Amino acid sequence: MQRSPETEKIEKHLDVIGILFMVMAGFSLLTVLFLPIHFMMFEAFTNHFPRQVNGPDPRRMIQDMQPFIYIVYAMIGVVSLIIGAVMLATGINLRRRRHFTFCVIGSALICPSFPLGTALGVWSLLTLYNKHTRPLFAERTSLDDADFLD
């Protein structure tokens, strides 16, 4: 089956975009590894606040906020894991040419991650909505029944 030059170009773009999504997923998952280090630095820093003679005790204020701080760290970790998993799945699906709708949603979800995520998200959305892209996903879907031949 002969492919047009435009289709070849789109396939290369989808491969590169898929790899970049996987790299961004790696960065997102590295955030989870950085959180304990950041928390230890925060704890070490807050133990050395100077106390004013007639002012409030900063250490006591931090101790009062500690449950909220733990919740914020946990939320950042969970959100980073979810976003990293979605980006990884989007990158894999872009390279496999599967789940077009999921790839569009994943591309839109990365857009608020300024500046790299915005550039990657817009580029992937423009590529996905190219008239030559949708048949690549449909072609792969129609072959799913014949995957045992691979």
RODO-420861 format. One record per residue: y, x, z of N, C-alpha, C in turn; residue number from 1; residue in three letters. Coordinates in steps of 0.02 Angstrom, whole numbers. Layout:
ATOM_Y_X_Z_Y_X_Z_Y_X_Z_NUM_ALA
...
end
This chain:
ATOM_-59_42_0_0_0_0_62_44_0_1_MET
ATOM_105_35_-48_165_74_-56_221_47_-11_2_GLN
ATOM_252_90_27_308_70_71_374_92_39_3_ARG
ATOM_424_51_49_490_67_22_522_121_65_4_SER
ATOM_570_158_37_604_210_76_640_180_138_5_PRO
ATOM_665_119_131_699_86_187_649_73_244_6_GLU
ATOM_589_51_226_538_39_277_517_103_311_7_THR
ATOM_510_157_273_493_223_302_548_244_351_8_GLU
ATOM_610_234_332_667_252_375_665_212_440_9_LYS
ATOM_652_147_435_649_104_493_592_125_539_10_ILE
ATOM_535_143_510_478_165_551_495_228_590_11_GLU
ATOM_529_275_557_550_336_592_600_320_648_12_LYS
ATOM_646_274_634_694_254_685_658_223_745_13_HIS
ATOM_610_180_732_573_148_787_534_198_828_14_LEU
ATOM_507_249_795_471_301_832_519_341_877_15_ASP
ATOM_576_360_850_625_398_889_652_355_946_16_VAL
ATOM_668_293_932_694_248_984_641_238_1039_17_ILE
ATOM_578_231_1019_525_223_1068_519_284_1114_18_GLY
ATOM_524_343_1085_522_405_1125_581_408_1172_19_ILE
ATOM_641_391_1148_700_392_1190_695_340_1247_20_LEU
ATOM_665_284_1234_654_235_1287_608_264_1341_21_PHE
ATOM_557_300_1320_511_331_1368_546_385_1409_22_MET
ATOM_591_423_1377_630_474_1414_675_440_1465_23_VAL
ATOM_709_386_1444_752_350_1491_712_320_1548_24_MET
ATOM_651_298_1534_607_273_1587_591_328_1636_25_ALA
ATOM_580_388_1610_568_445_1654_627_459_1700_26_GLY
ATOM_688_455_1672_747_465_1714_753_411_1767_27_PHE
ATOM_737_351_1749_740_296_1797_689_306_1853_28_SER
ATOM_630_328_1834_579_340_1885_594_401_1927_29_LEU
ATOM_632_450_1900_653_507_1941_702_485_1995_30_LEU
ATOM_739_432_1982_784_405_2033_746_388_2097_31_THR
ATOM_687_361_2088_646_342_2146_627_404_2186_32_VAL
ATOM_614_460_2152_597_521_2187_658_552_2222_33_LEU
ATOM_717_540_2194_778_567_2223_802_529_2285_34_PHE
ATOM_782_466_2292_806_425_2348_790_454_2417_35_LEU
ATOM_729_478_2430_717_507_2496_759_569_2510_36_PRO
ATOM_771_609_2458_814_668_2467_885_646_2484_37_ILE
ATOM_910_597_2449_977_571_2462_981_542_2532_38_HIS
ATOM_930_506_2552_930_477_2619_931_531_2673_39_PHE
ATOM_892_584_2664_892_638_2714_961_673_2717_40_MET
ATOM_992_681_2659_1059_711_2658_1109_665_2693_41_MET
ATOM_1103_600_2682_1147_552_2714_1138_553_2790_42_PHE
ATOM_1076_555_2812_1062_558_2885_1090_621_2915_43_GLU
ATOM_1082_678_2882_1108_741_2908_1184_741_2911_44_ALA
ATOM_1215_712_2861_1289_710_2859_1317_664_2913_45_PHE
ATOM_1286_607_2924_1313_559_2972_1304_582_3044_46_THR
ATOM_1260_628_3057_1252_653_3126_1307_701_3146_47_ASN
ATOM_1349_722_3100_1401_771_3115_1472_742_3108_48_HIS
ATOM_1479_678_3114_1546_648_3112_1583_667_3176_49_PHE
ATOM_1646_689_3169_1685_703_3230_1707_637_3263_50_PRO
ATOM_1709_638_3329_1731_579_3365_1803_588_3387_51_ARG
ATOM_1843_536_3373_1913_539_3395_1915_519_3469_52_GLN
ATOM_1967_542_3503_1972_530_3575_1976_456_3591_53_VAL
ATOM_2021_419_3560_2029_349_3575_2007_303_3518_54_ASN
ATOM_1970_330_3470_1950_291_3412_1877_268_3417_55_GLY
ATOM_1854_233_3368_1785_210_3368_1737_268_3356_56_PRO
ATOM_1677_260_3378_1625_311_3369_1592_300_3300_57_ASP
ATOM_1601_348_3253_1573_338_3187_1496_337_3187_58_PRO
ATOM_1465_375_3232_1392_375_3236_1366_307_3256_59_ARG
ATOM_1400_274_3300_1380_207_3322_1388_156_3265_60_ARG
ATOM_1441_165_3226_1451_119_3170_1396_128_3118_61_MET
ATOM_1375_189_3105_1321_202_3058_1256_173_3085_62_ILE
ATOM_1244_180_3149_1183_153_3179_1181_77_3173_63_GLN
ATOM_1238_45_3179_1241_-28_3172_1227_-50_3100_64_ASP
ATOM_1244_-7_3052_1234_-24_2982_1166_-2_2955_65_MET
ATOM_1127_33_2996_1064_62_2971_1015_12_2940_66_GLN
ATOM_1004_-47_2969_959_-94_2935_983_-112_2864_67_PRO
ATOM_1047_-122_2857_1075_-138_2791_1066_-79_2743_68_PHE
ATOM_1075_-18_2768_1067_42_2727_995_48_2704_69_ILE
ATOM_947_35_2747_876_37_2728_861_-14_2673_70_TYR
ATOM_890_-73_2679_880_-125_2629_909_-104_2562_71_ILE
ATOM_968_-73_2563_1000_-51_2500_957_4_2467_72_VAL
ATOM_932_52_2506_889_104_2478_825_73_2448_73_TYR
ATOM_796_26_2483_735_-7_2458_749_-46_2393_74_ALA
ATOM_806_-81_2391_823_-119_2331_835_-72_2272_75_MET
ATOM_870_-17_2283_881_32_2229_814_58_2204_76_ILE
ATOM_768_73_2249_702_98_2229_663_47_2189_77_GLY
ATOM_662_-15_2212_624_-68_2177_654_-82_2108_78_VAL
ATOM_720_-86_2105_753_-100_2041_740_-41_1992_79_VAL
ATOM_743_20_2017_730_78_1973_659_77_1948_80_SER
ATOM_611_58_1991_542_54_1968_533_0_1915_81_LEU
ATOM_563_-58_1926_556_-113_1878_589_-95_1811_82_ILE
ATOM_649_-68_1814_684_-49_1752_646_6_1716_83_ILE
ATOM_620_55_1754_581_108_1724_518_82_1690_84_GLY
ATOM_485_35_1722_424_6_1693_439_-34_1630_85_ALA
ATOM_494_-72_1631_513_-111_1571_532_-64_1514_86_VAL
ATOM_569_-11_1529_588_37_1476_527_72_1448_87_MET
ATOM_480_91_1492_419_124_1468_378_77_1424_88_LEU
ATOM_371_15_1446_334_-34_1405_370_-48_1339_89_ALA
ATOM_436_-50_1340_473_-61_1278_463_-3_1231_90_THR
ATOM_467_58_1257_456_117_1214_387_118_1183_91_GLY
ATOM_336_102_1223_268_100_1197_260_46_1144_92_ILE
ATOM_288_-13_1157_282_-68_1109_322_-55_1045_93_ASN
ATOM_378_-20_1050_415_-2_990_375_45_946_94_LEU
ATOM_342_93_977_302_141_938_240_108_909_95_ARG
ATOM_212_58_943_153_23_918_170_-35_871_96_ARG
ATOM_235_-53_868_258_-110_828_227_-175_852_97_ARG
ATOM_229_-187_916_202_-247_946_255_-281_990_98_ARG
ATOM_246_-345_1001_287_-384_1048_362_-377_1032_99_HIS
ATOM_380_-402_975_450_-398_951_499_-426_1002_100_PHE
ATOM_485_-485_1029_530_-517_1077_539_-475_1139_101_THR
ATOM_484_-447_1165_489_-403_1223_531_-342_1208_102_PHE
ATOM_525_-314_1149_565_-256_1130_639_-274_1127_103_CYS
ATOM_655_-333_1103_725_-355_1101_752_-363_1172_104_VAL
ATOM_712_-393_1216_734_-402_1285_743_-335_1320_105_ILE
ATOM_695_-289_1311_701_-223_1340_762_-185_1314_106_GLY
ATOM_776_-193_1250_835_-161_1220_900_-189_1249_107_SER
ATOM_900_-253_1261_960_-284_1290_968_-264_1364_108_ALA
ATOM_912_-257_1400_916_-240_1471_941_-169_1483_109_LEU
ATOM_931_-124_1435_953_-55_1445_1028_-47_1430_110_ILE
ATOM_1058_-95_1397_1128_-89_1377_1177_-78_1435_111_CYS
ATOM_1169_-108_1493_1218_-95_1547_1215_-24_1575_112_PRO
ATOM_1165_14_1558_1158_83_1583_1202_129_1542_113_SER
ATOM_1266_129_1558_1317_165_1519_1313_239_1533_114_PHE
ATOM_1321_283_1486_1334_277_1415_1271_282_1373_115_PRO
ATOM_1220_319_1398_1160_330_1356_1121_266_1343_116_LEU
ATOM_1114_226_1395_1077_163_1387_1112_115_1339_117_GLY
ATOM_1177_115_1341_1215_72_1296_1205_93_1224_118_THR
ATOM_1210_158_1212_1201_183_1143_1130_169_1120_119_ALA
ATOM_1081_183_1162_1011_172_1143_996_98_1133_120_LEU
ATOM_1022_56_1178_1011_-16_1172_1041_-45_1110_121_GLY
ATOM_1103_-26_1094_1135_-52_1034_1100_-28_972_122_VAL
ATOM_1081_36_971_1045_63_913_978_28_903_123_TRP
ATOM_943_17_958_878_-17_951_886_-90_930_124_SER
ATOM_937_-124_956_948_-193_935_967_-197_861_125_LEU
ATOM_1010_-151_838_1028_-151_767_967_-136_724_126_LEU
ATOM_924_-91_747_864_-75_709_815_-133_710_127_THR
ATOM_807_-165_767_760_-221_772_782_-281_730_128_LEU
ATOM_847_-291_724_871_-348_685_885_-332_612_129_TYR
ATOM_863_-273_590_866_-257_519_814_-299_483_130_ASN
ATOM_830_-319_422_785_-365_386_718_-332_369_131_LYS
ATOM_713_-266_370_651_-232_354_608_-219_416_132_HIS
ATOM_633_-233_475_596_-217_536_547_-272_555_133_THR
ATOM_567_-333_552_524_-388_574_456_-390_539_134_ARG
ATOM_453_-376_474_387_-375_441_340_-321_469_135_PRO
ATOM_368_-266_494_326_-214_523_290_-240_585_136_LEU
ATOM_325_-279_626_295_-307_686_246_-363_666_137_PHE
ATOM_263_-403_617_220_-458_595_156_-430_563_138_ALA
ATOM_164_-375_525_107_-344_492_58_-318_545_139_GLU
ATOM_84_-288_597_41_-262_650_7_-319_687_140_ARG
ATOM_42_-373_698_14_-430_734_-43_-462_694_141_THR
ATOM_-35_-466_628_-87_-496_588_-150_-453_585_142_SER
ATOM_-143_-389_600_-201_-344_600_-234_-339_668_143_LEU
ATOM_-208_-371_719_-237_-366_785_-310_-386_787_144_ASP
ATOM_-330_-434_747_-401_-455_746_-445_-400_718_145_ASP
ATOM_-417_-356_676_-457_-304_645_-450_-236_681_146_ALA
ATOM_-425_-236_743_-416_-174_780_-481_-136_790_147_ASP
ATOM_-537_-171_790_-600_-137_801_-617_-89_744_148_PHE
ATOM_-582_-95_688_-594_-52_631_-559_16_638_149_LEU
ATOM_-511_21_684_-474_84_693_-517_139_718_150_ASP
end
